[in-house]
Amino acid sequence: MQSPPPPPVTIVALGDSTTAGTPAFKSPVEAPPDGDGNPESQFSHWLMKTHPGWTVLNRGVNGERTDQIAARFDRDVVTAKPEVVIIIAGVNDVYQGRPVSHVTTQLRAMYDRAIAAGIPVVAGTIVPYNTATDEQNAKMREINAWIAAEGRRDPRIRVADTRAAVAAPGQPDRLAGSPDGLHPDVAGYRNMAAALAPVIAALRKT
């Protein structure tokens, strides 16, 4: 006798361009109702392709800083009542010259908002872009180290190293492939999904 299929799982992917799928895809937030472009240019597509029972809602918006993403948290995350939220944000803050503390404060506020709503958090590390200066790369490394530390300190947060997933071999500050030097290519988005999937799966078993 076959066991019944597992219940469907709703996951919200919250973030900026690397969640939206820029440059080849616009998210449903950017281009309602279903998004626009090449669907393979988003990690949410690959998560659903490899896990048919998962519905991953792409709530990425190109160019947004952490404070802008946090401002739509209730609308885009809490109202969806997901089993898990993926949060990847901070690269635009760095690009615009905001301090590391601005990013970590906003990220922690989003983590806390999710936890208060009973939604487990998968925290992704911010991904590289090829035109980043030494100072910008140093800031991104500092933010990512903070994210990793939060994951070790707080069992309600699990970390996926999405930066490493898209980085060039031996060049952690450059994208392995990119159509514009700023965002991953389709293979990169697929690799982000591969890094996120086991973390999501492990979190759902706890």
N, C-alpha and C positions, 0 to 999 in steps of 0.2 A: 504494500500500500504506500503510495507516494505521500510524502509530507507536504503540507500546504505551502505555497510560495510565501516568502517573507513579506511582511507588509511594506508598502511603498515608503520611501524615505525622502523627506524634503530637506534640502540643503540650500542655504543662501550663500552666494559668493559676493562679498562686499569689498569694494576697492576702487582703484583708479583705472588707468588705461590697460594695465596688464591683467586686470580682471575682465574689463570690457572686451578685450580682444583686438585692440588697436594695433596696426592701422587697417587691417583687412576686414574688421567686423565692428559694427556699432551695436552696443548692448540694447536690450529692450527698454532700458531707462532712457537711452539716447535716441532711439528710433522705435517708438511704440508701434504696435504692441509686441512684436516678436523679434525685434532687432533687424539688422540689415548687413549683408555682405557674405563673406565666406564663413560658415559656421565652424569650420575646423580651426579658425583663428581665435579660439577661446578655450581655456582649460576646462570650462564647464561642459563643453561638448564632449571632450575626451573622457571626462569622469562618467558621464551618462552612457557613453558608448561601451566602456569597460564594465560598468555596473548598471545594467538595465533597470534595476529596481530603484535607482536613485533619480530624483528630479532635482537638478541643480539650477537654481534661479540666478541668472547673471545680473548682478546689481552693481556693475562697474561703470564709472563715468570718467572718460578721458580728461586728464588735466587737473583733477581735483586733489586738494590737499587733505590732510587728515581731519582738520576741523570742518571742512565742507562735507566730507564723508560722514563724520560723526553726526552732523546736523540732520542727516536723513536716516539715521539708524532706526528709529522707531517705525518710520514709514516703510522702509525697505527690508527690515529684518524682523522686528518684533511682531508686526501684523501678519507676517507669513507663518509664524509659529513653527520654525524649522527645528529639526532634530539636531542640526549642527550649523554653525556659521563659520565661514572661512573669511578671515580679515587679512588683507594685504594692502598696506598703505604707507606712505611716507616719502616716496621718491620725488613727488612734486614739491613737497616742502623743502627738500634738499636742493632741488633744482632752482627754487625761488629764493634760496638763501635763508630759510628759517632755521633756527637753532635746533639741535638734537632734542633739547628738553621740550620744545613745542611738540615734536613728533611723539615722544614717549608719553607725555601727559595725555595727549589725545588718544593714543593707542590704548593706554591703560583705562581711560574712561570708557572706551568701546568694549574692552574686555569685561569691565565691571558691569556695564549695562547688559551685556549678554548673560553674564552669570546671574545677575539679579532677575532676569527673565527666565532663568532655568535652561538657557541654551549653551551647550558646550562649545568651546572655542578652538578652532584650528588657526593658529597664527602663522602666516607665511612670512618669510624674510623678503625684503624688498630687493628687486632684481636690478642688475647693472644696466647702464646705458653707455655706449661707446665714447661719447663726447664728455663724460664726467671728468672734472679736474681731480688732482690729487686730494684737494680739500674735500670735495664732494664725495669721493670714494671713502675717505676717512670717516666722514659723517655717516655714510651708509653702513660701513663696518661697525661703527659704534652703536647705531640703532639696532642692527641685526644681532649684535652681541647682547644687547639689552633684551631683545625679544627671546633669545635663547635662554637667558638667565631667568626671565619671567616664567618660561615653560618649566624650568627645573624647580623653581620656587613654588609655583602654584599648580597643583595637580589638575585643576579645572581647565588648564590651557595646555594644548599640545602644539608643538612646533614642527613645521615642515620647511625644510631648507629649499625654498623655491628659487633662491638666488643661485645656489649651486646647480640646480636642475637645468638652468638655461645658460650657464657660464661656459665660455670656451675652455677646452682642456688646458690646464696649466695657466689659465688667465682668468682668475676669478672676478676681475673687474670689467670683463668684456663679454658680450653676447656671442654664443657659439654661432648663431645665425640670426640675421635681422634684415628685413626689407628696407629699413630706414635708419638703422644705427641707434634707434631709441627703444625699440620694442622687439620682443621675440618673434621669430617666424613660426610657421605652423608646427614644425618639429619642436620648437621651444615650448609652445603651449601644451603640446602633447607630453613633453617631459615634465612640465609643471604638474599636470594631472597625475602622472606616475609617482611624483613625490608626495602629492597630497593624498592619494587614494588610501595607502596603508595607514596613514595617520587617522583619517576619517574612520576607517574600518575598525581600528583599535579603540578609538574613542567610543564608538557605538557599542562595543562589547563590555565597557566598564559600567 
